Amino acid sequence: MQRPEPRDEVEMLALMLLIRRFEERASQQYQAQKIGGFCHLYIGQEAVVVGAIAAVREDDYVITAYRDHAHALARGTSADACMAELFGKETGCSRGLGGSMHFFDRSRHMYGGHAIVGAHVPLAAGMAFASKYRTEDRVTLCFFGDGAINQGSFHEALNLIALFKLPVVLICENNLFAMGTSVKRSTSLKQIVDRAEGYDIPGEIVDGMNFREVRDKLAEIVCSIRKDPHPAFVEIRTYRYRGHSMSDPASYRTKDELEKYRLDDPITRLRAQLTREGKLTNEKFDQIDKHAKETVLAAVKFAEKSPELPLERLYDYTYVNSVVAGVSPAKPKESAADTAATTR
Amino acid sequence: MREITYRQALNEALAEELERDPNVFLMGEEVAEYNGAYKVSQGLLDRFGPKRIIDTPISENGFAGLGVGAAMVGLRPIIEFMTFSFSLVAFDQVVNNAPNMFTMSGGQFNIPITFRGPNGPAHQLGATHSHATEPLYANAPGLKVCTPATPRDAKGLLKTAVRDDNPVLVLEAELLYSSKGMVESPDEELLIPLGEAEVKREGSDVSIICYAQTVPLALAVAAQLEDEDISAEIVDLRSIKPLDEKAIFDSVAKTHRVVIVEQDRPFCGVGAEVCYRIQKNIFDELDAPIMRVSQEDVPMPYNERLEKAVLPNAGKLIATVKRVCYA
């Protein structure tokens, strides 16, 4: 089994930078009240998703939890579509109907964006089941946080995945905190990876601040899965620099702890590796960063000027291929906006 | 036409759809080697093999979610709950994941899945095993809910459900699996649209609106009422959602009196919705207040006498019909 051509590392660094600049700008726009609901930022964890995506094919399946902006961006969804989704616009990757926690991009095999903790792990089982059913050699990457591993759906899914030998890489992005509760306070294990052992799934711990380690470990696992479908579990140790969501000041952890991780920043680290090896100059880095910032700023402009889904299409995305009598009312008119939901 | 049981009708529907579309598979507890807890999947493992007829562990949330995930990438799963009382363990998958995906993804992912299995109170199974789940699921936009009462409807609705591109719940009537009825011969394609009620008996004095296990009850009561010169029209909803408002309104416009007899509980039950729609749309057609006969609003007791008192029965239905007829 051939591994895919290694993706250019400078490109991968650029992707990590795009994610970081996107999240910084999302944070700013959230504070400016352009973005509603909850907004969970990925800053600090960029090497996890970019490393993992660098190890798979474009037609492999990706599914994740609610901290999902980065997964869409890493899959190739445009910053425009991502920012427009945060703004609730029709041009968003989920037409503004999903929001921050529900990014989807079918054409890029990004299967969401799921906001009930652990509830998407059974979905990953189903996607992988379908691959095996059709004897395809696709692999499903299922990302989840350390908070998911104590949820029933996670355990049920792991048992099914192991029982049916499904081609899934279970990727635990362990950023040490489920919202404000540390792994120590939530989990009866010394290390999360031991959960896998309970289901006879091979597990490994990976340094999530090191892009190359994530990519190489994942590439090895994915290659083995393609030869013979089976599950694998990786606990990728990482850190989010921001609070759980925009409304969380993260007072449950110390500045020293945050500083310690910042010194090990995944972007700085890959930059240093590439610079040392003569593959990247400071000028090139600045140019990449400038481009990322410009892309994201343009995305904000795009989102701002994009239209919202017209009110008369409110009922278009509840059922597919059917006019459902007794369910869909006569389409509400724009002028009847405030009564639309109750005029049945 | 030939006479078969409700169970056989469902079995034929499954076999025909499995035969027709290789993307269809059946998954659930005891569906394969045990041939189904209620024998609905009898013989399917032998015929279609373990790739398509799949036993699961007792893990409703897990395999319901697996079905939703498989549907996201183009398969058409039929997920059997051994009973819909157990579907409550998978409530998050059925209510949060299956119907919301199409909206949340801005129309990118529809979920062509069928959840099926017995539903409604059976006989002395106690509170945990006696749920009529239809009002719970009909409340979730994005789901369709049907409740066949006859072998013919069971076959036709299940086949339609499997072909529907949305998540559909086929709530089978646990007490009716062995009941018999006339069904088209297997070489005739039988598809009954979701959202079409059926008048099971014509009448002129009162409309009895019913579904699932209350259909045979209503038909029996109608025969009894005939002796007392009350002509009851029996409207079987067949689908709870979409709801066939036209069939309901047509019948009410004819009889001007309505009793809704339902197998669920009264509070926020199916009858409450039907009642609301009738009075909102054709208030002037009514000659009497709309009445409902449902379960009593208590968890189901095990004791047989008490259980009977909780459920709708002929005595309650006749008395209620007489009240709306001022008889």
Interface residues (C-beta under 8 A of the other chain):
Chain A: Y61 I63 G92 C93 S94 R95 G96 L97 G98 H102 F104 D105 R106 Y111 G112 G113 H114 I116 A119 H120 V121 P122 L123 A124 A125 G126 M127 A128 F129 A130 S131 Y133 G152 S153 E156 A157 N159 L160 L163 D316 Y317 T318 Y319 V320 N321 S322 V324 A325 G326 V327
Chain B: F25 K51 T56 P57 S59 N61 G62 F63 A64 G65 L66 G67 V68 G69 A70 A71 M72 V73 G74 L75 P77 D92 Q93 N96 N97 P99 M101 F102 T103 M104 S105 G106 G107 Q108 F109 N110 P141 G142 K144 D164 D165 N166 G195 K241 P242 L243 D244 E245 K246 R277
